[in-house]
Each structure stands twice: as structure tokens, then as C-alpha cells.
Amino acid sequence: MQEDSQHEALRLLRAQIDALDEQILGLISERGRLAQAVGHLKDGIIYKPEREAQVVARLQALNPGPLTPDALVAVFREIMSACRALEQQLSVAYLGPAGTFSEAATVKHFGHAVRGMPCDCIDEVFRSVERGEAHYGVVPVENSTEGAISRTLDLMLETRLNICGEVLLRVRQQLMRKLPTLTGIQVVYSHAQSLAQCHTWLTKHLPGVKTVPVSSNAEAARLAAEDPHAAALGSALAAERYDLRIIARDVEDDTHNTTRFLVMGRENVTASGRDKTSLVLSVHNRPGALLDVLAPLAERGIGLSKLESRPARNGAWEYVFYLDLDGHRDSAHIQAALADLGTRCAFLKVLGAYPRA
């Protein structure tokens, strides 16, 4: 009797879920039709980073649970991605091959309804967008444990592109192989950084197993797919791309390891209400020059979330400085600060203003 009662309760709950699914389907379809109508009024501009950031922030504020904020954002990112593709499918270049963390960052930011364009190097990501072969590019710029990605910083100094957005991706390392257990693993492939980030776990759970560094985690997954005695470390997306089983999840030693990616595009982005402005500058070679340059920011109460130095290419022991400011370049106080900075710097370039991740 109790079992019959449970079956009936389960049937009623499933019937309610089915009814809600039909309502959700109807609402998503209506949203798609409205998105198409909006697209016709936007003069060919399909992707509006500031608008999507506002939508996400509003929904997070309204979220009653039980879905977590991250889960809610993931659902609506895919809805927006699919609606965007009804008008035109965006092409997005990223550091390849398929299955890398760069592709995972691309999917996190744009959703699955885009045409991914894996590139061999960061330079090619920039060139693809500059030549108009891709609408946008996604490039890594810094890692919480490894520091800045020097090549990305150097290319931003010379490119005509603007930063249109940022992505923060928690680096979750998955151990994957063809077979479902740890038994019989003779070699683990991965990028050298990933092997280093999982050293403690590997030593504890796979003592004596050979580790082999390769060019990328995607390449590691490809090799593991060809050898039943091999395993690979990489993203869950790599396991999906190469049809591998994840046999141990989140095996990285540092659970806070995060990589920041930038979205590069050809247009400027208007304010979303929660933004960053990034710039690069150089100072005159005299005592106190950097402090003098930073003064206009402090005087106007502008927060500085990043200050990174890089050797300049125009002379020995000369440096350029990369700054991230809190706020959008179009706001009056940042405009005033930039005008003041321009009189104090030897060189100043605004790299972009964009929604904060």
C-alpha cells in the first residue's frame, strides 16, 4: 500500500513537471520571437554585452532558489545564445584545439550556439578578429597561480581591437580515460601546467604512474582516447569532445585556481552599470612619475583592481603599466581622470570598457 502511494505521488509530481515544461517551452519560443524582433531593430548588431550583463544581473537578484546563481546564469546564457543565433550565429576564435579551457571559457560566456574557431596561438586569435574572420576572440590574460599571460598583454598594446568582456573560469582538472576505473593506468598525459597543478593528487592516488607533458590538455585527451592504458587531465569539455569517461573529478591541488579571459572585439561597449575600464600607459623616466600618474584616480575615488608592469619594447629598463579601473570610461569622473592622465603620461591607450565578470 505504501509503495502504491509513493508511485502515485511520483506520478503527480512528474505530471506537474511535464505541465511546467510545456509552459517553459512556450515562453522560450515567445522569447525567441521577441529577440528576433529586437534583432531587426539593432542595425545588424547581434551581440550586446552590456545588455546581456544587465539581464544576468537582474535575474540573479530575483533568483528565489533552489538553483544556485551559477546554475541560473548557465541556463539563461544558453537561452540567450540560442535566441541570438536565430538572427545570426556568432563566430568566436579561441586558443585551441577543441577541448581546451579556452573553449570552456568561450562556451561559458557565449553559450553553445556559436561557431567556435580554434586557433593555434594567441596571435592568431587576435588576427582572426582583426581580419573579420571571427566576430570575437577569447584569450587568456592571467591565472591566479601562474600570473599574467605575457603574449596577450603584448598584443593588446598594438591591436586595434577593444576588450568587450571578461570571463572568470575556475580551472577544474578532471582525470579521464576510456575505461571507468583507475585500475590499469600506466601513463597520464596533460599540459605541463596541469600536471604541476595536480601533483599532490597524482602522487597520492597514482603513485609510480608515468606522467607525460604534451602541448595541450585537448591533445592529452586525444592520446588517452587512443590508448586504454592511458589517462588524461583536462576540462570536462575535453572529455565530452573525445568521448572519455571522467573517473576522478576536480583533482587540482588548489581549489581556487582561476583563469581570467578577455573577449576581444571590434566595437566599443556601452555601460552596463557594473563595469571595468582597462588601459595601458607608460610614464616619464623621473622619480615619482608612477605615483604622479595614479594621483588623478585617487583624487576622484576611482578603484584600481589591477596594476601590472611589462617591459616596453622601445628601450632597456623601460616599462608599460596595465591598469583595470572600476567603472566605465563614459562616466564623467573617469573621463576627467583619463584627460588628466593624458597630460601626465608619456603614452596612454584605453583598451576597452566592458561588463565586469
C-alpha positions as CSV (number, residue, x, y, z in Angstrom):
1,M,0.0,0.0,0.0
2,Q,2.8,2.4,0.9
3,E,4.6,1.6,-2.4
4,D,1.4,2.4,-4.4
5,S,1.1,5.7,-2.5
6,Q,4.7,6.6,-3.4
7,H,4.1,5.7,-7.1
8,E,1.0,7.9,-7.2
9,A,2.9,10.8,-5.6
10,L,5.7,10.4,-8.1
11,R,3.2,10.3,-11.0
12,L,1.5,13.5,-9.8
13,L,4.9,15.3,-9.4
14,R,6.0,14.2,-12.9
15,A,2.7,15.4,-14.3
16,Q,3.3,18.8,-12.8
17,I,6.8,18.9,-14.2
18,D,5.5,18.0,-17.6
19,A,3.0,20.8,-17.5
20,L,5.7,23.3,-16.4
21,D,8.0,22.1,-19.2
22,E,5.2,22.9,-21.7
23,Q,4.8,26.4,-20.3
24,I,8.6,26.9,-20.3
25,L,8.7,25.7,-24.0
26,G,6.0,28.2,-24.9
27,L,7.8,31.1,-23.1
28,I,11.2,30.3,-24.6
29,S,9.6,30.2,-28.1
30,E,8.0,33.6,-27.4
31,R,11.3,35.0,-26.1
32,G,12.9,33.8,-29.3
33,R,10.3,35.6,-31.4
34,L,10.8,38.8,-29.4
35,A,14.6,38.5,-29.7
36,Q,14.2,38.3,-33.5
37,A,12.1,41.4,-33.5
38,V,14.7,43.2,-31.4
39,G,17.5,42.0,-33.7
40,H,15.8,43.6,-36.7
41,L,15.9,47.0,-34.9
42,K,19.6,46.8,-34.0
43,D,21.1,47.5,-37.4
44,G,22.9,44.2,-37.6
45,I,24.4,44.3,-34.1
46,I,23.6,40.8,-32.8
47,Y,25.6,40.7,-29.5
48,K,25.2,43.4,-26.9
49,P,27.5,42.5,-24.0
50,E,26.1,45.3,-21.7
51,R,22.5,44.2,-22.3
52,E,23.3,40.5,-21.6
53,A,25.2,41.5,-18.4
54,Q,22.1,43.5,-17.3
55,V,19.8,40.6,-17.9
56,V,22.0,38.2,-15.9
57,A,22.4,40.6,-13.0
58,R,18.7,41.3,-12.8
59,L,17.8,37.5,-12.8
60,Q,20.4,36.8,-10.2
61,A,18.8,39.5,-8.0
62,L,15.4,37.9,-8.5
63,N,16.5,34.3,-8.1
64,P,14.4,32.7,-5.3
65,G,16.3,29.4,-5.4
66,P,16.8,26.5,-5.2
67,L,19.0,26.9,-8.3
68,T,22.4,28.4,-7.4
69,P,23.3,31.7,-9.1
70,D,25.9,30.0,-11.3
71,A,23.3,27.3,-12.4
72,L,20.8,30.0,-13.1
73,V,23.3,32.0,-15.2
74,A,24.2,28.9,-17.2
75,V,20.6,28.2,-18.1
76,F,19.9,31.8,-19.3
77,R,23.2,32.0,-21.1
78,E,22.1,29.1,-23.3
79,I,18.7,30.7,-23.8
80,M,20.3,34.0,-24.9
81,S,22.8,32.1,-27.0
82,A,20.0,30.2,-28.9
83,C,17.9,33.3,-29.3
84,R,20.9,35.2,-30.6
85,A,21.6,32.5,-33.2
86,L,18.1,32.9,-34.6
87,E,19.3,36.2,-36.1
88,Q,22.9,35.2,-36.8
89,Q,25.4,32.7,-35.5
90,L,28.4,34.4,-33.9
91,S,31.8,33.1,-34.8
92,V,34.3,33.2,-31.9
93,A,38.0,32.5,-32.1
94,Y,39.8,30.9,-29.2
95,L,43.1,29.3,-28.3
96,G,42.7,25.7,-29.5
97,P,42.5,22.9,-30.1
98,A,38.9,22.0,-29.3
99,G,38.5,20.8,-25.7
100,T,40.9,23.4,-24.1
101,F,40.0,25.6,-21.1
102,S,39.8,28.5,-23.6
103,E,36.9,26.7,-25.4
104,A,35.3,26.2,-22.0
105,A,35.6,29.9,-21.3
106,T,34.1,30.7,-24.7
107,V,31.1,28.4,-24.0
108,K,30.6,29.9,-20.5
109,H,30.4,33.4,-21.9
110,F,28.6,32.9,-25.3
111,G,26.8,29.6,-24.8
112,H,26.9,26.7,-27.2
113,A,25.0,28.3,-30.1
114,V,28.2,29.9,-31.6
115,R,30.6,28.7,-34.2
116,G,33.9,28.1,-32.4
117,M,37.1,28.7,-34.3
118,P,40.1,27.0,-32.6
119,C,43.4,28.8,-33.3
120,D,47.0,27.6,-33.0
121,C,48.2,30.5,-30.9
122,I,47.0,33.7,-29.2
123,D,48.4,35.8,-32.1
124,E,46.0,34.0,-34.5
125,V,43.0,34.7,-32.2
126,F,43.7,38.4,-32.5
127,R,44.4,38.3,-36.2
128,S,41.1,36.3,-36.9
129,V,39.1,39.1,-35.3
130,E,41.1,41.9,-36.9
131,R,40.6,40.4,-40.3
132,G,36.9,40.0,-39.8
133,E,37.0,36.2,-39.9
134,A,35.6,35.9,-36.4
135,H,33.2,38.3,-34.7
136,Y,35.0,37.9,-31.3
137,G,38.1,36.3,-29.8
138,V,38.6,34.8,-26.3
139,V,42.1,34.9,-24.9
140,P,43.6,34.1,-21.5
141,V,45.1,37.1,-19.8
142,E,46.0,35.9,-16.3
143,N,45.9,33.0,-13.9
144,S,45.5,33.2,-10.1
145,T,48.6,31.0,-9.6
146,E,50.7,31.4,-12.7
147,G,50.3,35.1,-13.2
148,A,49.9,37.2,-16.3
149,I,49.9,35.8,-19.9
150,S,52.6,37.9,-21.4
151,R,51.7,37.4,-25.0
152,T,48.2,38.6,-24.5
153,L,49.4,41.8,-22.8
154,D,51.9,42.5,-25.6
155,L,49.3,42.0,-28.3
156,M,46.7,44.3,-26.6
157,L,49.3,47.0,-26.7
158,E,49.4,47.0,-30.5
159,T,45.9,45.8,-31.6
160,R,43.0,47.9,-32.9
161,L,40.6,45.6,-31.1
162,N,38.7,46.5,-27.9
163,I,38.1,44.5,-24.8
164,C,34.3,43.7,-24.9
165,G,34.0,41.4,-21.8
166,E,35.8,39.1,-19.4
167,V,35.3,35.6,-18.2
168,L,36.5,34.1,-14.9
169,L,36.9,30.3,-15.3
170,R,37.6,28.1,-12.3
171,V,40.2,25.6,-13.5
172,R,38.7,22.3,-12.7
173,Q,41.0,19.4,-13.7
174,Q,39.3,16.1,-14.5
175,L,41.0,12.7,-14.8
176,M,39.6,11.0,-17.9
177,R,40.1,7.8,-19.9
178,K,38.2,5.2,-21.9
179,L,37.7,2.7,-19.1
180,P,35.6,3.5,-15.9
181,T,38.2,2.9,-13.2
182,L,41.7,3.9,-12.1
183,T,42.9,0.3,-12.4
184,G,45.5,-0.3,-15.2
185,I,46.5,3.3,-15.8
186,Q,50.2,3.3,-17.0
187,V,50.6,6.9,-18.2
188,V,48.9,10.2,-17.6
189,Y,49.1,12.9,-20.3
190,S,48.4,16.6,-19.9
191,H,49.9,20.1,-20.3
192,A,52.9,20.6,-18.0
193,Q,51.0,23.3,-16.0
194,S,48.1,20.9,-15.4
195,L,50.4,18.1,-14.3
196,A,52.0,20.5,-11.8
197,Q,48.6,21.7,-10.6
198,C,47.6,18.1,-9.8
199,H,51.0,16.8,-8.5
200,T,49.7,16.0,-4.9
201,W,46.7,14.2,-6.1
202,L,48.6,12.1,-8.7
203,T,51.3,11.2,-6.1
204,K,48.6,10.0,-3.7
205,H,46.3,8.2,-6.0
206,L,48.5,7.1,-8.9
207,P,52.0,6.6,-7.3
208,G,54.6,5.5,-9.8
209,V,52.4,6.1,-12.8
210,K,54.4,7.9,-15.6
211,T,53.3,11.5,-16.4
212,V,54.0,12.9,-19.9
213,P,53.6,16.6,-20.7
214,V,52.0,17.4,-24.1
215,S,51.1,20.6,-26.0
216,S,47.6,20.9,-24.6
217,N,45.0,19.2,-22.5
218,A,43.0,18.6,-25.6
219,E,46.0,16.7,-27.1
220,A,46.2,14.7,-23.9
221,A,42.6,13.7,-24.2
222,R,43.1,12.7,-27.8
223,L,46.1,10.5,-26.8
224,A,44.1,8.9,-24.0
225,A,41.2,8.1,-26.4
226,E,43.7,6.0,-28.4
227,D,45.2,4.1,-25.5
228,P,43.1,2.1,-23.0
229,H,46.1,2.1,-20.6
230,A,46.4,5.9,-20.6
231,A,44.5,8.7,-18.9
232,A,44.5,12.5,-19.3
233,L,44.0,15.6,-17.2
234,G,41.8,18.4,-18.6
235,S,38.4,20.0,-18.7
236,A,35.1,18.3,-18.7
237,L,34.6,19.7,-22.2
238,A,37.7,17.7,-23.3
239,A,36.2,14.5,-22.0
240,E,33.0,15.3,-23.9
241,R,34.9,16.2,-27.1
242,Y,36.9,12.9,-27.1
243,D,34.3,10.6,-25.7
244,L,36.1,9.8,-22.5
245,R,34.8,8.9,-19.0
246,I,35.6,11.2,-16.1
247,I,36.9,8.8,-13.4
248,A,38.0,11.4,-10.9
249,R,36.6,14.9,-10.6
250,D,38.3,18.2,-9.6
251,V,41.7,16.7,-8.8
252,E,43.6,20.0,-8.8
253,D,45.6,20.8,-5.7
254,D,44.4,24.4,-5.5
255,T,40.6,24.6,-5.5
256,H,40.8,28.4,-6.0
257,N,42.8,28.2,-9.2
258,T,41.1,30.6,-11.7
259,T,42.0,31.9,-15.1
260,R,40.7,35.2,-16.4
261,F,39.9,35.5,-20.1
262,L,39.2,38.6,-22.2
263,V,36.7,38.9,-25.0
264,M,38.2,40.9,-27.9
265,G,36.0,42.6,-30.5
266,R,35.9,45.5,-33.0
267,E,33.3,47.7,-31.3
268,N,33.1,49.7,-28.1
269,V,30.7,48.6,-25.4
270,T,28.4,51.0,-23.6
271,A,27.9,51.0,-19.8
272,S,26.1,48.1,-18.1
273,G,26.1,49.6,-14.6
274,R,28.8,47.3,-13.3
275,D,31.9,47.8,-15.5
276,K,35.6,47.9,-15.8
277,T,37.9,50.1,-17.9
278,S,41.3,48.8,-18.9
279,L,44.2,50.9,-20.1
280,V,47.9,50.7,-20.7
281,L,50.3,53.6,-20.2
282,S,53.9,54.5,-19.8
283,V,55.4,57.2,-17.5
284,H,58.2,59.7,-17.9
285,N,61.6,58.5,-16.6
286,R,61.8,60.5,-13.4
287,P,61.3,59.9,-9.7
288,G,57.7,59.7,-8.5
289,A,56.3,59.5,-12.1
290,L,54.1,56.5,-11.5
291,L,52.7,57.9,-8.2
292,D,52.0,61.2,-10.1
293,V,50.1,59.3,-12.7
294,L,48.0,57.4,-10.2
295,A,47.0,60.6,-8.3
296,P,44.1,61.5,-10.6
297,L,42.5,58.2,-9.8
298,A,42.8,58.5,-6.1
299,E,41.6,62.1,-6.1
300,R,38.4,61.0,-7.8
301,G,37.9,57.9,-5.7
302,I,38.3,55.5,-8.7
303,G,39.2,52.0,-7.6
304,L,42.1,50.2,-9.1
305,S,41.6,46.4,-9.3
306,K,44.8,45.7,-11.3
307,L,48.3,47.1,-11.9
308,E,50.6,45.0,-14.0
309,S,54.0,46.1,-15.4
310,R,55.7,44.8,-18.6
311,P,59.0,45.6,-20.2
312,A,58.5,48.1,-23.1
313,R,59.9,47.2,-26.5
314,N,61.4,50.7,-27.1
315,G,64.3,50.5,-24.8
316,A,66.1,48.7,-22.0
317,W,64.6,49.1,-18.5
318,E,61.6,50.9,-19.8
319,Y,58.1,49.7,-18.7
320,V,54.5,49.9,-19.6
321,F,51.7,49.5,-17.0
322,Y,48.4,47.8,-17.4
323,L,45.5,49.1,-15.2
324,D,42.0,48.0,-14.6
325,L,39.7,50.7,-13.2
326,D,36.4,50.3,-11.5
327,G,33.7,51.9,-13.7
328,H,33.1,52.7,-17.4
329,R,35.1,55.1,-19.5
330,D,32.0,57.1,-20.4
331,S,31.3,58.1,-16.8
332,A,32.1,61.7,-16.1
333,H,34.6,61.0,-13.3
334,I,36.6,58.5,-15.3
335,Q,36.6,60.8,-18.4
336,A,38.0,63.5,-16.2
337,A,40.6,61.2,-14.8
338,L,41.7,60.0,-18.3
339,A,42.0,63.6,-19.5
340,D,44.3,64.3,-16.5
341,L,46.2,61.1,-17.1
342,G,46.9,62.1,-20.7
343,T,48.8,65.2,-19.6
344,R,51.0,63.2,-17.2
345,C,51.8,60.0,-19.2
346,A,54.3,59.5,-21.9
347,F,51.8,57.1,-23.6
348,L,48.2,56.2,-22.8
349,K,45.8,53.8,-24.6
350,V,42.3,52.8,-23.4
351,L,42.0,49.0,-24.1
352,G,38.3,48.9,-23.5
353,A,35.4,49.3,-21.1
354,Y,33.2,46.3,-20.5
355,P,30.9,44.5,-18.0
356,R,32.7,43.0,-15.0
357,A,32.5,39.2,-14.8
